[in-house]
Amino acid sequence: MKYLMLKHYGGGPTPVVECAPMDQWTPEEISAHIRFMDDFAKRLQGTGELVDAQGLSPEGTWVRYDGEGRPPVTDGPFAESKELIAGWMVVDVDSYDRALELAGELSAAPGPGGEPIYEGLELRPFLALPPGFGE
């Protein structure tokens, strides 16, 4: 079962702790956070559960189809997710409970002062095709 663990900067339920944006963290705090993420990913590589993990840059372009033969539209309001989505991790696990366990652990990544940031994660299963589809 594949799950997307979508890492959020904010949003969702009221945060357990207020955490400053990463651009306000010390270099040591950023290094500790990245080290945690790297160690977590390496552990999941070792168990065969990691499919992919990526952080996202704050830069981006909003794009929308504008009709046959016309170039895509790239202006207009950027989807709110730009300020919300920090990155993702895709895992392939044996059960929903295992996916929950990993998401909970990932939420405890360290932030300012080395304390867990209680980062909001959205856990979503990959869509499975119905049996017999495409035959």
C-alpha positions as CSV (number, residue, x, y, z in Angstrom):
1,M,0.0,0.0,0.0
2,K,1.5,3.3,-1.1
3,Y,0.9,6.5,0.9
4,L,1.8,10.1,0.4
5,M,2.9,11.9,3.5
6,L,2.4,15.5,2.5
7,K,4.4,17.9,4.7
8,H,2.7,21.2,5.5
9,Y,4.1,24.4,6.7
10,G,0.9,25.3,8.4
11,G,-2.8,24.9,8.1
12,G,-5.0,22.1,9.3
13,P,-5.9,21.8,13.0
14,T,-4.5,24.3,15.5
15,P,-0.8,23.6,15.9
16,V,0.4,22.0,19.1
17,V,3.3,24.5,19.2
18,E,3.9,27.7,17.3
19,C,7.0,27.2,15.2
20,A,8.8,30.0,13.4
21,P,9.3,29.6,9.7
22,M,12.5,27.8,8.8
23,D,14.1,30.9,7.4
24,Q,14.2,32.2,11.0
25,W,15.9,29.1,12.4
26,T,19.6,29.0,13.2
27,P,22.0,27.1,10.9
28,E,22.4,24.5,13.6
29,E,18.6,24.0,13.9
30,I,18.3,23.7,10.1
31,S,21.1,21.1,10.0
32,A,19.5,19.1,12.8
33,H,16.2,19.1,11.0
34,I,17.7,18.0,7.7
35,R,19.8,15.3,9.5
36,F,16.6,13.9,11.1
37,M,14.9,13.8,7.7
38,D,17.9,12.2,6.0
39,D,18.2,9.6,8.8
40,F,14.5,8.9,8.6
41,A,14.6,8.4,4.8
42,K,17.7,6.2,5.1
43,R,16.0,4.0,7.7
44,L,13.0,3.5,5.4
45,Q,15.3,2.8,2.5
46,G,16.8,0.0,4.6
47,T,13.4,-1.5,5.3
48,G,12.3,-1.1,1.7
49,E,9.5,1.2,2.6
50,L,10.7,4.5,1.0
51,V,9.6,5.2,-2.5
52,D,10.6,8.9,-2.7
53,A,11.1,12.0,-0.6
54,Q,11.4,15.6,-1.7
55,G,11.5,19.0,-0.2
56,L,10.0,21.8,-2.2
57,S,11.4,25.2,-3.0
58,P,9.2,28.3,-2.2
59,E,9.4,29.3,-5.8
60,G,6.9,28.1,-8.3
61,T,4.6,28.9,-11.2
62,W,0.8,28.6,-11.3
63,V,-0.2,26.9,-14.6
64,R,-3.6,26.3,-16.2
65,Y,-4.7,24.9,-19.5
66,D,-6.2,27.7,-21.7
67,G,-7.6,25.8,-24.6
68,E,-6.6,23.9,-27.7
69,G,-3.6,25.5,-29.4
70,R,-3.2,28.2,-26.8
71,P,-0.2,28.4,-24.4
72,P,-0.8,27.6,-20.8
73,V,-1.9,30.5,-18.5
74,T,0.8,31.2,-16.0
75,D,-0.5,34.3,-14.3
76,G,-3.3,34.7,-11.7
77,P,-3.5,33.6,-8.1
78,F,-1.1,30.9,-7.1
79,A,-2.8,27.9,-5.5
80,E,-2.8,28.3,-1.8
81,S,-0.7,25.1,-1.5
82,K,2.4,27.1,-2.5
83,E,2.6,28.6,1.0
84,L,1.4,25.4,2.6
85,I,3.3,22.4,1.1
86,A,6.9,21.9,2.3
87,G,7.6,18.6,0.7
88,W,6.5,15.0,0.6
89,M,7.5,11.4,1.3
90,V,6.0,8.4,-0.4
91,V,6.1,5.1,1.5
92,D,5.1,1.6,0.5
93,V,4.0,-0.2,3.6
94,D,2.0,-3.2,4.7
95,S,-0.8,-1.4,6.4
96,Y,-2.5,1.9,7.1
97,D,-1.4,1.5,10.8
98,R,2.2,1.4,9.7
99,A,1.7,4.5,7.5
100,L,0.2,6.3,10.5
101,E,3.1,5.3,12.7
102,L,5.6,6.7,10.2
103,A,3.7,9.9,9.7
104,G,3.6,10.4,13.5
105,E,7.3,9.9,13.7
106,L,8.0,12.3,10.8
107,S,5.9,14.9,12.5
108,A,8.4,14.9,15.4
109,A,11.2,16.3,13.3
110,P,13.2,18.8,15.4
111,G,12.9,22.6,15.0
112,P,13.9,25.6,17.0
113,G,15.8,24.6,20.2
114,G,15.8,20.9,19.0
115,E,12.2,20.5,20.1
116,P,9.7,18.5,17.9
117,I,7.8,20.8,15.5
118,Y,4.7,18.7,15.5
119,E,4.5,19.3,11.8
120,G,1.1,18.8,10.2
121,L,1.2,15.9,7.7
122,E,-1.6,14.9,5.4
123,L,-1.6,11.1,4.9
124,R,-3.2,10.0,1.7
125,P,-3.3,6.5,0.1
126,F,-2.5,6.2,-3.6
127,L,-5.6,5.6,-5.8
128,A,-5.8,2.0,-6.8
129,L,-7.3,1.1,-10.2
130,P,-10.4,-1.1,-10.0
131,P,-9.8,-4.8,-10.7
132,G,-9.8,-5.6,-14.4
133,F,-9.2,-2.0,-15.4
134,G,-7.3,-1.8,-18.7
135,E,-7.6,-5.4,-19.6
